[in-house]
């Protein structure tokens, strides 16, 4: 790709969610969402093969449909109230339309079908952007209208997403699909707490991004796209075994790692709001997530070839670009739990 075109695309991807985050006007938020959508489409289609073309088409159609619904709700709201923000007087149907459209953009169940396929059809770097940075704009918009949302619909979507993210990832062997279903489950956790304590949603998003980036960076070191290729990493970069083990356990929410903090805080907040059944079901589904993470850990760290032939060990080349960033992110993704009193306050 042309370097100038790449610069423009990445800058637009960077600036789109920022515009949505700092805006109080609904039209400005919508413009930020559109910038993100239009900028990432060339990255999705950059790999010249039918799979990436299919992924880009699915992504564009889904996101454009969601954007159309949001724009329709914004215009009707302006016609009824004469204002470019949602208020207490806003029609409930318009708020539900916006919630459904943002759920489509986030990949929340039952509008999740595009996310695993699109993630699988792209490169590792684009998949990383899709599962982290592209989530910020829709979630920031949800955060700003969280006090107006219907808690019943929001909890239904959240619980369905946690179920789909847990069950869908069980029979996957592709690492990108596993991370996509992990994303669906994490989005469910974030949405579940949105009507009660939106600040916890932001904390959960931050920790999710901190966990996902080093995971993708570790997989990119060896271009590991399947569980089989991940199981060969001990042969090429032995240091990544311990890294993947810690990050996956943290993603599963196992104490005393960082990933336990948002699950602990969200379950506590749900119990305070008398959502005992929801909290119980979400905790049970978290065990299923932990199971397929553990399966990946087993194939990576706990199995070796039945041979003692040392000639199979390859030269260990490390990527200098990741030498500083990756260890820092690994430390943040595993050892942040002692800071929980400061984060919670």
N, C-alpha and C positions, 0 to 999 in steps of 0.2 A: 504494500500500500504506500502511496505517496506520503513522505514525511509530513508535509504541510497538511494534507488531509487528515493524517493520524493525529496531529496536534490539535486541529479544530475539533475532531470527533471526541478526543479524550477531554478537552477543555469543556465542551458542551455537556458531556456526561458528568463532569465535576460540578459545573455551575447549575445544572438543572435542579437537582435536589436541594441545593442551597437556596435557590430562589423560592422553592416551595416552603422551605423551613422558615424563612424570614418574612414571608408574606402573611398579611392578615386579610387580603382581598382574595376572594375565591377565584377570580379570573387569573390573577397572578400565580396562584397555586396551580391552576390548570395549565398555564403556560410552562411552568417548571416541569410538570409531568410530561408534557408533550416534547419538551427538549430532551428529556431522558430517553423517551421512546424513539425519537427520530435519530438520536446520536448512536444508540447501541445497535440499531438494525444493520448498518454497514459492517460492524464487527461480527455480528452473527453470520452474515453471508460471506465473510472474507475467505473462508475455506471453500475452495472450488469443488464441492462435491454435492450430490443430491441431498444428503442428510442435513447439511448446514442450510441449504436452500429451504428444505421442509421446515427446519427449526425456525428460521427467520420468518417464514410465512405464518406459521402458527403463532409466533410471538406477536407479530405485527397485527394480525387479525384480532387476536384476543385483547391486546392492549388498546387498539383503536376503538373496538366496541366499548370497552370500559370508559375510555375518554369521552366517547359520544354520549354515554349515559350521564356522566358527571356534568358535561357541558349542558345537556338538556335540563338537568336538575337545577343548575346555577341560573339558567335563563328563566325558567319558570318561577324560581324563587324571587328573581329580580322583578318579574312581572307582577307577582302577588304582593311583595313587601316593599319594592323599590330600593332594595339594599343588596350589596354584593357580598354579604356575609350571612351565614345561617344563624337564626335566632330562635328563641323559645317559641315564637309564633309561626315558625316555618312548618309547612305541611309535613306530617309524619311520612307520607309516601315519598316525598323528595329526599328525606334523610335516609330512608331505607334504600332508595335507588342509589344514593351516593355510597352507602355502606357496601352494597352488593358490588358496585363498580370497583371500589377500592379493594374489596376481597378478590376480585378477578385479577387486579394488578399485582396483588401480593402472592397469589397462588393459594389462597385459603380454600379449604374444602367447603362446599362441593364444586368449586371452580378451579380445582387444582390440576386438572388433567394435562394441561399444556406444560407445566413446569418440569416434570422429569424428562419428557421428550425433548424439550428445547435445550435443557442443560446437557443431555446426552449428545445432542447434535452439534455442540459447539466445542471450542478449544477450552483448555483448563482455565486460562486467564479470563476469557469471556464468561465462562461459567462462574468464576469467582465474583466478577463484577455483578452478574445477574443475581447471585444469591446474597450479596451483601449490600453494595452501594445502591442498587436499584430498589431496594426495600425501604430506603430511608424516606423518599418523597411521599409514597402513599401512607406510610406509618405516621409521618409528621402531620399529614392532613387529617388522618384519623384522630391523632392526639388532640388537634385543635377543636374538633367537633365531638370529642368523646362524651362530654356532659349532655349532649343532645341525643345520643344513640339509644336504641332500644336494647336494654340489657339481655332480654330473652333471645333475640336474634343473634346478638354478638356472642353470647355464651354457646348457642347452638353451633355456630360456625367454628368457634374455638375448639369445642369438644370434638366435633367431626374432624377437624384438622389434626388434632392430636391422635385420634383413632387411625385416620388414613396414613399419617406420617409413621405411625408405629407398625401397622400391618403391611403397608406397601413396601417398606424397606426390608422385610424379612426374607423375601425370595430374590433379592437383587445381588448380582455379582459385579456390576459396573460401579466403580467408585463414584462417578458423577451422579448416577441415579440415587445411590445411597445418600450422598450429600443433599440431593434435591428433596428426598423424603424427610431427611433430617431438618431441612429448612421449613417444610410444611408443618412438621410437629412443633418446631420452635415458634413459628408464627402463630400457631394455635395457643401456645402458652402466653405469648405477648398479648393476643387479642382477648384472652380470658380475663385478664386483670384490668383491661382498658376502661370498663365502666366504673370500676371501684377505685383504682389508684393508677392513673396514667403515668406517673413518674416511674413506677416499677416497670412499665413497658419500655421506657427509654433505657433503664438500666439493663434490662434483659436484652434489648437490641444491641447495646454496646458490648456486652459480654459475648453475645452470639457472634458478632463480627470479629472480636478479638480471638475467638476460638476457631472460626472458620478460615480466616486468612492463613495462619500457620499450617493448618491441615492441607489446604490447597497448595501452599508453597512447598510443603514436603512432598506431596504427590507430583508436583511439577519438576522436582529435582530429577526424578527418574521417569517422568511421563507415564506414571502408573494409572492406567484407565480401568483395569480389571483387578479382581482379587488375586488372580494368578500372578500378574505382574507385580503386585504389592508384595506377594510372598517371596519374590526374588530380590527384594531390596536389601536384605541382609548381605547378599553377595556383592552388592555394588557400593552401598553407602550404609555401613553397619550402624552409624550413629543415629540414623533415622528410626530405627526400631523402637528405641526408648521414647523418642519424640512422638511417634504415632500412637504408642500405647497411652501416654499421658494425655494427649489431646483428645483421643477418642473416649477415654474414661471421663474426662472433664465434660465433653459434649453430652455424655450420658447422664451427667449430674451426680457422679459418685463423690461423696465427701472423702477427704477434705479438699478437693480440687475446686477451682473457680466456678465450674459449671453447676455446682451444688447450690450456690448462693441465690440465683434467680428462682430456681424451683422451690427452695426453702421459703423465700420471701413471698412468692406468689401463693403457695399453699397456705401460708399463715394468713395472708390477706383475705383469701377466699373463705377460710374458716371464720374469720372475724365477721364476714358478711353473710354467714349462715349458708354457704354453698358447700355443704359437707359432701353431697353426692358427686358434684363436679370435681372437687378436689381429690376425692378417693379414686374416681375413674381416671383422672389425669395422672395421678401417681402410679396407678397400675400400668397405664400405657407407657409411662417412662421406663418401666422395666423391660418392655418389649424393645424399645429403642436401645436400651443398654445391651440387650441380647444380641442384636445384629451388629452393634459396635464391637462387642466381645468376640463375635465370630470373625470380624475383620482383624482384631488383635491376635486371635489364635492363628490365623493363616499367616500373619506377618511375623510375630515375635516368638511364638511357641512351637513352630514347626520348622524343621530343617531337612535338607535332602539326606537320604540314607547313604551317606558316603563320607569318608574322611579325607578325600582328595583335596589338598590345599591349593592345587593349581586352579581350582574353580574360582578362587577369590580374585576379583578384578581390581585394577588400580582404583584408588578412591579419589575421584576428582570432585572437588567441592566448588560450588558456584559462588564466586566472590561477591556477587550482587546480594546474596542472601546472608552473608557471614555475620552482619551486624543486626539486620532486621529480624531474622528468624529466631535467634536465641532470645531476643528481647520479647517477642510476641509469645514464645513458648513459656517464658517465666510469667508473663502476665496471664496467660491462659491456664496456668496451673497453681499459682501461689498467691492469688489475690484474696482468697477467703479470709485471712486474718484482718484485711481492711474492711470487712463487712460492717462493723459498727459505724465507721466513718461514712461508708456508702449509704447505709440505711438512714442515717440522720441527715 
